[in-house]
């Protein structure tokens, strides 16, 4: 089992600074309706970015192992949250946009399936919490 540590420190109002183990930082803030100033990423957006980043990391790694030349890999994310508190994610949809040389629709599909269904730790955690994750893939050369 590995242990991961980081720090989140309050910066005043509804603003927080997150510092990772390696020193990288990110700034979080809430919406004005909750006392924030919209000057940073919202924590729930960070969860979605974590999912997309984890899956993109996997997809690129898988395609590179298959000797594919990737020009672009991006993921557009849309999510639905519960109306009740806590307003957890209920459904998340990922749109993968992948381009490069010799990247067939089949190769992209296999890479995305392996990521979302097997390798992405963030997807696994969200699914274990009852979140429905769907995806679509758009490829081009």
C-alpha positions as CSV (number, residue, x, y, z in Angstrom):
1,X,0.0,0.0,0.0
2,X,1.3,3.4,-0.8
3,X,0.6,6.6,1.1
4,X,0.0,10.0,-0.5
5,X,0.1,13.2,1.4
6,X,-0.7,16.8,0.4
7,X,-1.8,20.0,2.1
8,X,-4.7,22.4,1.6
9,X,-4.5,25.7,3.4
10,X,-7.2,28.3,3.8
11,X,-6.3,31.6,2.1
12,X,-9.3,33.7,3.4
13,X,-12.9,33.9,2.3
14,X,-13.7,30.7,0.5
15,X,-10.2,30.3,-1.1
16,X,-7.8,27.5,-0.5
17,X,-4.3,26.6,-1.8
18,X,-3.6,23.0,-2.5
19,X,0.1,21.9,-2.4
20,X,1.0,18.4,-3.7
21,X,3.9,16.3,-2.4
22,X,6.2,17.6,-5.2
23,X,5.4,21.2,-4.4
24,X,3.0,21.9,-7.3
25,X,0.1,24.1,-6.3
26,X,-3.4,24.8,-7.3
27,X,-5.8,27.5,-6.2
28,X,-9.4,26.7,-5.3
29,X,-12.3,29.1,-4.8
30,X,-16.1,29.0,-4.6
31,X,-18.8,30.8,-6.4
32,X,-19.9,34.2,-5.3
33,X,-23.3,32.7,-4.2
34,X,-21.3,30.7,-1.5
35,X,-19.0,33.6,-0.4
36,X,-16.3,32.9,-3.0
37,X,-14.9,35.2,-5.7
38,X,-14.6,32.7,-8.7
39,X,-10.8,33.1,-8.6
40,X,-9.9,29.5,-8.7
41,X,-11.1,26.0,-9.6
42,X,-14.0,24.6,-7.6
43,X,-13.2,21.4,-5.7
44,X,-15.8,19.4,-7.6
45,X,-14.3,20.6,-10.9
46,X,-11.0,19.3,-9.7
47,X,-12.6,15.8,-9.2
48,X,-13.7,15.9,-12.9
49,X,-10.3,17.1,-14.0
50,X,-8.7,14.3,-12.0
51,X,-10.9,11.8,-13.8
52,X,-10.2,13.2,-17.2
53,X,-6.4,13.6,-16.4
54,X,-6.2,10.0,-15.1
55,X,-8.0,8.6,-18.1
56,X,-6.0,10.7,-20.6
57,X,-2.8,9.6,-19.0
58,X,-3.8,5.9,-19.5
59,X,-5.1,6.4,-23.1
60,X,-1.9,8.1,-24.2
61,X,0.2,5.5,-22.5
62,X,-1.7,2.6,-24.1
63,X,-1.6,4.1,-27.6
64,X,2.1,4.8,-27.3
65,X,2.7,1.2,-26.3
66,X,0.8,0.2,-29.5
67,X,3.3,2.4,-31.4
68,X,0.7,5.0,-32.3
69,X,1.8,8.6,-33.1
70,X,-0.6,10.9,-31.1
71,X,-1.1,14.5,-32.2
72,X,-3.9,15.3,-29.8
73,X,-5.8,13.7,-26.9
74,X,-8.3,15.8,-25.0
75,X,-11.4,15.0,-23.0
76,X,-14.5,17.1,-22.7
77,X,-16.4,16.3,-19.5
78,X,-20.0,16.9,-18.6
79,X,-21.5,15.8,-15.3
80,X,-24.8,15.8,-13.5
81,X,-25.0,16.3,-9.8
82,X,-27.7,15.4,-7.3
83,X,-30.0,18.2,-6.2
84,X,-29.8,17.2,-2.5
85,X,-26.9,17.9,-0.2
86,X,-24.3,16.5,-0.6
87,X,-24.5,17.3,-4.3
88,X,-22.5,14.3,-5.5
89,X,-22.0,13.4,-9.1
90,X,-24.6,11.0,-10.4
91,X,-23.6,10.8,-14.0
92,X,-20.4,11.8,-15.9
93,X,-19.9,11.7,-19.6
94,X,-16.5,11.8,-21.2
95,X,-15.9,12.8,-24.8
96,X,-12.5,11.7,-26.0
97,X,-11.1,13.6,-29.0
98,X,-8.0,11.7,-30.2
99,X,-6.0,12.4,-33.3
100,X,-2.7,11.1,-34.8
101,X,-1.2,8.8,-37.3
102,X,-2.5,5.3,-37.7
103,X,-4.9,5.6,-34.7
104,X,-7.9,3.6,-35.8
105,X,-11.3,3.9,-34.2
106,X,-10.8,0.3,-32.9
107,X,-7.4,1.2,-31.2
108,X,-8.9,4.3,-29.6
109,X,-11.9,2.3,-28.4
110,X,-9.7,-0.3,-26.8
111,X,-7.5,2.3,-25.1
112,X,-10.5,4.2,-23.7
113,X,-12.2,1.0,-22.5
114,X,-9.0,-0.2,-20.8
115,X,-8.7,3.1,-19.1
116,X,-12.2,3.8,-17.9
117,X,-13.1,0.1,-17.1
118,X,-9.8,-1.1,-15.7
119,X,-6.8,1.2,-15.1
120,X,-8.1,4.7,-14.1
121,X,-8.1,4.8,-10.3
122,X,-10.3,7.9,-10.2
123,X,-13.0,6.2,-12.4
124,X,-12.9,3.1,-10.2
125,X,-13.4,5.3,-7.0
126,X,-16.3,7.2,-8.6
127,X,-18.0,4.0,-9.9
128,X,-17.6,2.4,-6.5
129,X,-19.6,5.4,-5.2
130,X,-22.4,4.8,-7.6
131,X,-21.5,7.3,-10.3
132,X,-22.4,6.3,-13.8
133,X,-19.6,7.0,-16.3
134,X,-20.2,7.0,-20.0
135,X,-18.0,8.0,-22.9
136,X,-17.8,8.5,-26.6
137,X,-14.7,8.7,-28.8
138,X,-14.0,10.9,-31.8
139,X,-10.9,10.1,-33.8
140,X,-9.2,11.7,-36.8
141,X,-5.8,11.6,-38.5
